[in-house]
């Protein structure tokens, strides 16, 4: 039940924040990510959540989706996960694309140019 004007003006602000995901968007929860992933045929583990945390951190540093350059994000992910195999490793985690599917599961708006051909994108 909504109790104050602040709840109306800022929904989700009163929700407890998951300290393991300090840069998560307001209203994002692990449970919501797990549910969405299951709907996409994906079971999330610690490696997935590490990548989601990295995406959320990147967006926190570089602004909302419209201000994020997909190429720079791709390069940052490649560098961060280089020792595990880079983007190839991330595609094993997120077959729908580490940027497109990863952003979706992280509660972020994918930047312009992030295509997920598995979800009806037209080339």
N, C-alpha and C positions, 0 to 999 in steps of 0.2 A: 504494500500500500504506500502511495506517495504521501509524505507527511509535511514537506516544507516546499517553499517556492524554489529553493536551491535544488531540490530533487527534480523539479519540473524543468528548470533552466539548464541543469547539468546532469542529465541522466547517467547513471553508472559511476558518478564521482564518489558516491558513498560506498561503493563496492570495495571489498578488500582486495588489495593488489597482491599478485603473486610475486614475492620477492625474488624468485629465481628468474623472473622475466621483467626486469626493471623498466624496459622500454616498450612494453606491450601497449597496444592501443587501449583506450578506455573501453571497458566492456569485454575485452578478449579474455578467454579462460582456456586452460589446458583441456578441460572437458569439451568445450565447443570445438577446439581443434581436433580432438580425438573423434568426435561425432562426425565432423565434416570429412575427415580423412577416411573413416569407415565407409561413408557414403560414396567416396571415390575409390573404394577398394584397397585402401592403404592402412596398414597398422603402424602407428607411430611408436618409436622407441627413443632411447636417449639420444642417439645420433640425429634423429629427426628434430628433436626439441633443441639440440645444440644449434642446428642450422636455422631453425625458426628464431631463436634468440639472436643469432648473428644478423638475420634479416631485419629484425625489429631494431637492433642497435644501429645498423646502417641507416635505416630510415630516420631514426631519432637524430642522427648526426647530419643528415643531408636534406631533411625536410620531407614534406608529404610527397605522395606518388608523382604528382605533376612536376616536382622539382628534382626527381631522381632520374639520372641518365642510365638507361638500361645497360649500355656498354660498360660504363664505369662500375655499376653494380656487379655485372658479370665478371669483370676483371678483379674486383675486390673479393668475390667469392672464390675465384680461381686461386688467388694468392693465399687467402685464409686456409683453404683446404688442400693446398698444393701437396703436402706430405701424404695425404690420404688418397690422392689421385685427382684433385681439383674438381673441375666441372663434371668430369666423367663419374667420379664418386657421388657427386650430388644428384646426377641423373639416376643413379642406382637407388638413391633415397626417394627422389621425387620424379617418377617416370613422366609425369605431366609437365616437367620443366622446373628446375630449381628456382627460377624467378617467378614464373606464372603460378604454378601450383604452390610453391613455397610461400609466396606472398598471400595467396588465398588462405592457406592454413595458418599463417601468422597474423591474420586479421588486417592485412595491409592491402592498399590498392596497388596493383601491379603497375609499374611505369609504362608509359607509351612505348610500343615496340616489343613488349614481352608477349610473344604469341604462344599459345598452348594449342597445338594442332589437334590434340585429343579431345578438345571441347568445342569443336565446331568452327574454328578459325578458318577463314577462306584465304587461300594464297592467290 
